[in-house]
Amino acid sequence: MRKKVIMALAVCTGLGLLSLSGCAIGKTKEATEIYFLSCKPEVKAVWEEVSETYEKETGVKLKILTAADGNHERTLKAELAKKDAPTMFQINGPVEYEKWKNYCMDLSGTDLYSWMVDKDMAVTEGSGVYGIPYVVEGYGIIYNQSIMDRYFALPDRVTTYADMSEINNFAKLKEVVEDMQAHAGELGIDGVFASTSLAPGENWRWQTHLLNVPVYYEFQDKGIADEDTLDFTYSDNYKNIFDLYIENSCTDRSALGEKTVDDSMTEFAQGKVAMVQNGNWAWTQIESTEGSVVSEDDVKYMPIYTGVEGEEKQGLCIGTENFICVNSQVSEEKRQASIDFLEWLYSSDEGKKFVTEEFGFIPPFDTFTEDEYPSNPLAVEVIKDMNDTEKTSVSWNFVAFPSQVFKDDLGSNLRAYAAGELDWNSLVDTTKSEWQTEKKAGEE
């Protein structure tokens, strides 16, 4: 994706769009209930607010079910088999579309699709459009600027860097992190990195988001977007950053197998650590954590450096795995009512406030002007990074990962490696083998 999406978003303000408040309401009201299956637990409470507001405004009840972390595919399979199936659901890209294509309505004739800034982002087949991205997101290493300022003021630190602007590759990051860990007591932190959450169902930041970086570089070298085999050319780079996380943490690596995402985000929010890998969606959790001491001005981003040659020009990981689909198997009334809701959410004044102010989403639609972009400080950081012409964004290649089984197994192996129960070479060999096996299984 690189800069294409954002350069388009950046010029949205020149379109002279008028407010589209309420433009989607009134097409049809035959259906009195619609149903969305969400896979974003971190914004579950916001979806419930949206449901209440939409029912008050239109009389249409919006049922929301949020799948637990790591259980989206299982939940989707179970729910689609029911009589009262979701009228809207989410897929993570072309691979998952192949599994659920019989339930995906063609959305090419909708206003929602016409509003897309970059229509190449949609999941398509032939002339049909079957999955529309509802958010552009970014992730990287979030750091607390106030703790970094304390570090750079230490008189006895061993590094000579003046500030974070000079940290632009893995070697420099490693120097700073290891010196900070040695000065943890003076800095008032328990460790540099928050706990690497390796509990089952909590390890998606590593088996998906972190693995994306070495896969991205392998795909770049080959000039491809997907492949049936993984050479794992950059497995040593993957190890570089994973080891840095688990060896300079507030939690001993032997105990990481019980840690959750909530644990790590609480550690960061309460100022116990300086860094954590996560996406712009994490701000809501940071801000709402009891005892949070992190202000909006404190949260900053840096890319996930792994030691790849030329990474000084690397940006954040930017893209989406969030594609909304309308269930083609429900009644025409429910299909239309679902489309009406989605167009209300992304065009009405009330809906757009939810998108940017409550969800903190960076929307991929031209119904939003620049001054309507989210104030979420991490989203602001992502937008700034995407508009930095000196950097190249890392695309989200994990939409091509073979299956949830592949990711779950890798997560389990990372847990065993952290605990000293599995050597790295075995993890690499298993990952390569399971990639090929799961790709083949998905084609059968």
ZIWO-V393235 format. One record per pair of residues at least 24 apart in sequence whose ideal C-beta (glycine too) atoms are under 10 Angstrom apart, sorted by the first residue. I is the first residue (numbers start at 1). J is the second residue. If there is no record, write none. Layout:
i={I:I}
j={J:J}
This chain:
i={1:1:1:1:1:1:1:1:1:1:1:1:2:2:2:2:2:2:2:2:2:3:3:3:3:3:3:3:3:3:4:4:4:4:4:4:5:5:5:5:5:5:5:5:5:5:5:5:5:5:5:6:6:6:6:6:6:6:6:6:6:6:6:6:6:6:7:7:7:7:7:8:8:8:8:8:8:9:9:9:9:9:9:9:9:9:9:9:9:9:9:10:10:10:10:10:11:11:11:12:12:12:12:12:12:12:12:12:12:13:13:13:13:13:13:13:14:14:15:15:15:15:16:17:17:17:17:17:17:17:18:19:19:19:19:19:19:20:20:20:20:20:20:20:20:20:20:20:21:21:21:21:21:21:21:22:22:22:22:22:22:22:22:23:23:23:23:23:23:24:24:24:24:24:24:24:24:24:24:24:24:24:24:24:25:25:25:25:25:25:25:25:25:25:26:26:27:27:27:27:27:27:28:28:28:28:28:28:28:28:28:29:29:29:29:29:29:29:30:30:30:30:30:30:30:31:31:31:31:31:31:31:31:31:31:31:31:31:31:32:32:32:32:32:32:32:33:33:33:33:33:33:33:33:34:34:34:34:34:34:34:34:34:34:34:34:34:34:34:34:34:34:34:34:34:35:35:35:35:35:35:35:35:35:35:35:35:35:35:35:35:35:36:36:36:36:36:36:36:36:36:36:36:36:36:36:37:37:37:37:37:37:37:37:37:37:37:37:37:37:37:37:37:37:37:38:38:38:38:38:38:38:38:38:38:38:38:39:39:39:39:39:39:39:39:39:39:39:39:39:39:39:39:39:40:40:40:40:40:40:40:40:40:40:41:41:41:41:41:41:41:41:42:42:42:42:42:42:42:42:42:42:42:42:42:42:43:43:43:43:43:43:43:43:45:45:45:46:46:46:46:46:46:46:46:47:47:47:49:49:50:50:50:50:50:50:50:50:50:51:53:53:53:53:53:54:54:54:54:54:54:54:54:56:57:57:57:57:58:58:58:58:60:60:60:60:60:62:62:62:62:62:62:63:65:68:69:69:69:69:69:69:69:69:69:69:70:70:70:70:70:70:70:70:70:70:70:70:71:71:72:72:73:73:73:73:73:73:74:76:76:79:80:80:84:85:85:85:85:86:86:86:86:86:86:87:87:87:87:87:87:87:87:87:87:87:87:87:87:88:88:88:88:88:88:88:88:88:88:88:88:89:89:89:89:89:89:90:90:90:90:90:90:90:91:91:91:91:91:91:91:91:91:92:92:92:92:92:92:92:92:92:92:92:92:92:93:93:93:93:93:93:93:93:93:93:93:93:93:93:93:94:94:94:94:94:94:94:94:94:94:95:95:95:95:95:95:95:95:95:95:95:96:96:96:96:96:96:96:96:96:96:97:97:97:97:97:97:97:97:98:98:98:98:99:99:100:100:100:100:101:101:101:101:101:101:102:102:103:103:103:103:103:103:103:104:104:104:104:104:104:104:104:104:104:105:105:105:105:105:105:105:105:105:105:105:106:106:106:107:107:107:107:107:107:107:107:108:109:110:110:110:110:110:110:111:111:111:111:111:111:111:111:112:112:112:112:112:112:112:112:112:112:113:113:114:114:115:115:115:115:115:115:115:115:115:116:116:116:116:117:117:117:117:117:117:118:118:119:121:121:121:121:122:122:123:123:123:123:130:130:130:130:131:131:131:131:131:132:132:132:132:132:132:132:132:132:133:133:133:133:133:133:133:133:133:134:134:134:134:134:134:134:134:134:134:134:134:134:135:135:135:135:135:135:135:135:135:135:135:135:135:135:135:135:136:136:136:136:136:136:136:136:136:136:136:136:136:136:136:137:137:137:137:137:137:137:137:137:137:137:137:137:137:137:137:137:138:138:138:138:138:138:138:138:138:138:138:138:138:138:138:138:138:138:138:138:138:138:139:139:139:139:139:139:139:139:139:139:139:139:139:139:139:139:139:139:139:139:139:140:140:140:140:140:140:140:140:140:140:140:140:140:140:140:140:140:140:140:140:140:140:141:141:141:141:141:141:141:141:141:141:141:141:141:141:141:141:141:141:141:142:142:142:142:142:142:142:142:142:142:142:142:142:142:142:142:142:142:142:142:142:142:143:143:143:143:143:143:143:143:143:143:143:143:143:144:144:144:144:144:144:144:144:144:144:144:144:144:144:144:145:145:145:145:145:145:145:146:146:146:146:146:146:146:146:147:147:147:147:147:147:147:147:147:147:147:147:148:148:148:148:148:148:148:149:150:150:150:150:150:150:150:151:151:151:151:151:151:151:151:151:151:152:153:154:154:154:154:154:155:156:156:156:157:157:157:158:158:164:164:164:165:167:167:167:168:168:168:168:168:168:168:168:169:169:169:169:169:169:169:169:169:169:169:170:170:170:170:170:170:170:170:170:170:170:171:171:171:171:172:172:173:173:173:173:173:173:173:173:173:173:174:174:174:174:174:174:174:176:176:177:177:177:177:177:177:178:178:178:179:180:180:180:180:181:181:181:181:181:181:182:184:184:184:184:184:187:187:188:188:189:189:189:189:189:189:189:190:190:190:190:190:190:190:190:191:191:191:191:191:191:191:191:191:191:191:192:192:192:192:192:192:192:192:192:192:193:193:193:193:193:193:193:193:193:193:193:193:193:193:193:193:194:194:194:194:194:194:194:194:194:194:194:194:194:194:194:194:194:194:194:194:195:195:195:195:195:195:195:195:195:195:195:195:195:195:195:195:195:195:195:195:195:195:196:196:196:196:196:196:196:196:196:196:196:196:196:196:196:197:197:197:197:197:197:197:197:197:197:197:197:197:197:197:198:198:198:198:198:198:198:198:198:198:198:198:198:198:198:198:199:199:199:199:199:199:199:199:199:200:200:200:200:200:201:201:201:201:202:202:202:202:202:202:202:202:202:202:203:203:203:203:203:203:203:203:203:203:203:203:204:204:204:204:204:204:205:205:205:205:205:205:205:205:206:206:206:206:206:206:206:206:206:206:206:206:207:207:207:207:207:207:207:207:207:207:207:207:207:207:208:208:208:208:208:208:208:208:208:208:209:209:209:209:209:209:209:209:210:210:210:210:210:210:210:210:210:210:210:211:211:211:211:211:211:211:211:211:211:211:211:212:212:212:212:212:212:212:212:212:212:212:212:212:213:213:213:213:213:213:213:213:213:213:213:213:213:213:214:214:214:214:214:214:214:215:215:215:215:215:215:215:216:216:216:216:216:216:216:216:216:217:217:217:217:217:217:217:217:218:219:219:219:220:220:220:220:220:224:224:225:225:225:225:226:226:226:226:226:226:227:227:227:227:228:228:228:228:228:228:228:229:229:229:229:229:229:230:230:230:230:230:230:230:230:230:230:230:231:231:232:232:232:232:232:232:234:234:234:235:235:235:235:235:235:235:236:236:236:236:237:237:237:237:237:237:238:238:238:238:238:238:238:239:239:239:239:239:239:240:240:240:240:241:241:241:241:241:242:242:242:242:242:242:243:243:243:244:244:244:245:245:245:245:246:246:246:246:247:248:248:248:249:249:249:250:252:253:253:253:253:254:254:254:254:255:255:256:256:256:256:257:257:257:257:257:257:257:258:259:261:262:265:265:266:266:266:268:268:268:269:269:269:270:271:275:277:277:278:279:279:279:279:279:279:279:280:280:280:280:280:280:280:280:280:280:280:280:280:280:281:281:281:281:281:281:282:282:282:283:283:283:283:283:283:283:283:283:284:284:284:284:284:286:286:287:287:287:294:295:296:296:296:296:296:297:298:299:299:299:299:299:300:300:300:301:301:301:301:301:301:301:302:302:303:303:303:303:303:304:310:311:311:312:312:313:313:313:313:314:314:314:314:315:315:315:315:315:315:315:315:315:316:316:316:316:316:316:316:316:316:317:317:317:317:317:317:317:317:318:318:318:318:318:318:318:318:318:318:319:319:319:319:319:319:319:320:320:320:320:320:321:321:321:321:322:322:323:343:362:400:401:401:401:402:402:402:402:402:402:402:402:402:402:403:403:403:403:403:403:403:404:405:405:405:405:405:406:406:406:406:406:406:406:406:406:407:407:409:409:409:410:410}
j={118:120:121:136:318:319:320:386:393:394:395:396:315:318:319:386:391:392:393:394:395:315:318:386:387:388:389:391:392:393:117:118:120:121:386:393:116:117:118:120:121:133:136:318:319:320:362:364:386:393:395:117:118:136:138:318:362:364:382:383:384:385:386:387:388:393:117:118:386:387:389:116:117:118:121:364:366:117:118:136:362:363:364:365:366:368:370:373:383:386:387:117:370:383:386:387:117:366:370:117:363:365:366:367:368:369:370:372:373:366:368:369:370:371:372:373:369:370:117:366:367:369:369:115:347:366:367:368:369:372:367:347:348:349:352:367:369:111:115:343:344:346:347:348:349:351:352:367:344:347:348:349:350:351:352:57:58:344:347:348:349:350:351:111:343:344:347:348:367:58:110:111:112:339:340:341:342:343:344:345:346:347:348:351:54:57:58:60:340:341:343:344:347:348:58:340:111:336:337:339:340:343:60:332:333:334:335:336:337:339:340:58:59:60:333:336:337:340:60:331:332:333:334:336:337:60:61:87:330:331:332:333:334:335:336:337:338:340:341:58:59:60:61:333:334:337:60:61:62:63:84:87:334:337:60:61:62:63:64:86:87:88:326:327:330:333:334:335:336:337:338:339:340:341:342:61:62:63:64:65:79:82:84:85:86:87:88:89:327:330:334:338:62:63:64:65:66:86:87:88:89:90:324:338:341:342:63:64:65:66:67:72:75:76:78:79:80:85:86:87:88:89:90:325:327:64:65:66:67:72:75:86:88:89:90:322:324:65:66:67:68:69:70:71:72:73:75:76:89:90:91:92:321:322:66:67:69:72:90:135:281:322:359:361:66:67:68:69:71:72:261:262:66:69:261:262:265:278:279:281:282:283:284:285:359:360:281:284:285:354:358:359:360:361:284:288:358:284:354:355:357:358:359:360:361:354:358:359:354:358:341:344:345:350:351:354:355:358:359:341:344:350:351:353:354:340:341:344:345:348:350:351:354:350:344:348:350:351:337:340:341:344:337:338:340:341:344:87:88:337:338:341:345:87:89:201:197:199:200:201:202:203:204:260:261:262:199:200:201:202:203:204:207:208:404:407:408:411:201:404:96:404:99:100:403:404:405:407:404:100:103:327:327:329:330:327:329:330:334:325:326:327:330:334:338:325:326:327:329:330:331:333:334:335:336:337:338:339:341:324:325:326:327:330:334:335:337:338:339:341:342:131:323:324:325:326:327:131:134:321:322:323:324:325:123:130:131:321:322:323:324:325:399:123:131:208:320:321:322:323:396:398:399:400:401:404:123:131:133:226:319:320:321:322:323:396:397:398:399:400:401:123:124:125:130:131:225:226:323:399:400:123:226:398:399:400:401:402:403:438:439:442:123:131:321:323:325:399:401:403:404:442:123:124:125:130:131:323:325:399:123:125:442:443:403:442:130:131:325:327:125:128:130:131:325:328:328:329:130:325:326:327:328:329:330:128:129:130:131:323:325:326:327:328:329:129:130:325:326:327:328:329:330:335:338:339:130:326:328:131:132:324:325:326:335:339:342:132:339:326:336:339:340:342:343:339:340:342:343:346:347:365:367:324:326:339:342:343:345:346:347:365:367:339:365:365:366:343:346:347:363:364:365:366:367:368:363:364:365:366:363:364:365:366:367:368:364:366:364:319:320:323:364:323:364:323:324:325:399:323:325:326:328:322:323:324:325:326:322:323:324:325:326:342:346:364:365:319:320:321:322:323:324:363:364:365:320:322:323:324:342:345:346:355:359:361:363:364:365:280:281:320:321:322:323:324:355:359:360:361:362:363:364:365:379:280:318:319:320:322:361:362:363:364:365:379:382:383:386:396:279:280:281:316:317:318:319:320:321:322:360:361:362:378:379:382:396:279:280:281:301:303:315:316:317:318:319:320:362:378:379:381:382:383:385:386:393:394:396:205:209:210:212:277:278:279:280:281:282:301:303:304:316:317:318:319:378:382:394:396:209:213:277:278:279:280:300:301:302:303:304:305:314:315:316:317:318:378:381:382:385:394:167:173:177:193:241:244:245:274:275:276:277:278:300:301:302:303:304:305:316:194:265:268:274:275:276:277:278:279:280:282:283:286:294:298:299:300:301:302:377:378:381:167:192:193:268:273:274:275:276:298:299:300:301:302:189:268:269:271:273:274:275:276:286:293:294:295:298:299:300:274:294:295:297:298:299:300:271:274:293:294:295:297:298:299:180:187:188:189:192:271:272:273:274:275:294:298:176:180:187:274:275:298:300:298:180:183:186:187:188:189:274:176:177:179:180:183:186:187:189:192:274:176:187:179:180:183:186:187:186:182:183:186:182:183:186:182:183:300:301:302:302:302:303:305:302:303:305:311:312:313:314:391:303:305:306:307:308:309:310:311:312:313:314:237:240:241:244:303:304:305:306:307:308:311:240:305:307:311:305:312:240:241:244:275:302:303:304:305:306:307:240:241:243:244:248:305:307:274:275:244:245:247:248:274:275:244:247:248:248:248:273:274:275:244:247:248:249:250:274:248:248:250:272:273:274:273:274:271:272:250:267:271:272:273:274:275:249:250:251:267:270:271:272:273:247:248:249:250:251:252:267:272:273:274:275:244:245:247:248:249:250:273:274:275:276:244:245:246:247:248:249:250:251:264:267:268:273:274:275:276:277:245:249:250:251:259:261:263:264:265:266:267:268:269:272:273:274:275:276:277:278:245:246:249:250:251:252:253:255:256:258:259:260:261:263:264:265:266:267:268:272:273:276:242:245:246:249:251:253:256:257:259:264:276:277:414:415:418:251:256:257:258:259:260:261:262:263:264:265:276:277:411:415:246:253:255:256:257:258:259:260:411:412:414:415:416:417:418:419:256:257:258:259:260:261:263:411:415:257:408:411:412:415:260:261:408:411:257:258:259:260:261:262:263:264:411:415:256:257:259:260:261:407:408:410:411:412:414:415:261:398:404:407:408:411:245:261:264:276:277:278:279:411:238:241:242:245:246:277:407:410:411:414:415:418:398:401:404:406:407:408:409:410:411:412:413:414:415:431:321:396:398:399:401:404:406:407:410:411:277:278:279:304:317:321:396:398:238:241:242:245:277:304:306:317:398:410:414:235:238:242:397:398:401:406:407:410:411:414:431:238:304:317:319:321:394:395:396:397:398:399:400:401:237:238:241:303:304:305:306:308:311:314:317:394:397:398:238:239:240:241:306:308:397:394:395:397:398:400:401:435:308:314:317:393:394:395:396:397:398:306:308:309:310:311:314:394:397:397:395:397:400:308:392:394:395:397:397:400:395:397:399:400:397:399:400:401:402:439:400:435:436:439:402:435:436:439:440:442:443:432:433:435:436:439:440:401:402:406:428:431:432:433:434:435:436:439:432:435:427:428:429:431:432:435:306:307:308:424:425:427:428:429:431:432:306:307:424:428:304:305:306:307:308:311:306:307:414:424:427:428:431:306:307:417:424:427:428:305:306:307:308:277:304:305:306:307:306:414:417:418:424:427:417:418:424:275:305:306:275:276:277:418:414:417:418:419:418:273:274:275:273:275:418:274:418:417:418:419:420:418:419:420:421:418:419:414:415:418:419:412:414:415:416:418:419:421:415:415:285:289:289:292:290:291:292:292:294:299:293:294:299:294:298:302:304:317:378:316:317:318:360:378:379:382:316:318:360:361:362:374:376:377:378:379:380:381:382:383:359:360:361:376:378:379:360:376:378:360:374:375:376:377:378:379:380:381:358:359:360:376:378:377:378:360:376:377:377:377:375:376:377:378:380:377:377:376:377:378:380:381:377:378:381:377:378:380:381:382:384:385:381:385:385:391:392:393:394:394:392:392:394:390:391:388:390:391:392:391:392:393:394:382:385:386:388:390:391:392:393:394:381:382:384:385:386:388:391:393:394:382:385:393:394:395:396:397:398:362:382:383:385:386:392:393:394:395:396:393:394:395:396:397:398:399:361:362:364:396:399:396:398:399:401:361:364:399:367:386:439:435:438:439:434:435:436:437:438:439:440:441:442:443:434:435:437:438:439:441:442:438:434:437:438:441:442:431:434:435:436:437:438:439:441:442:434:438:434:437:438:434:435}
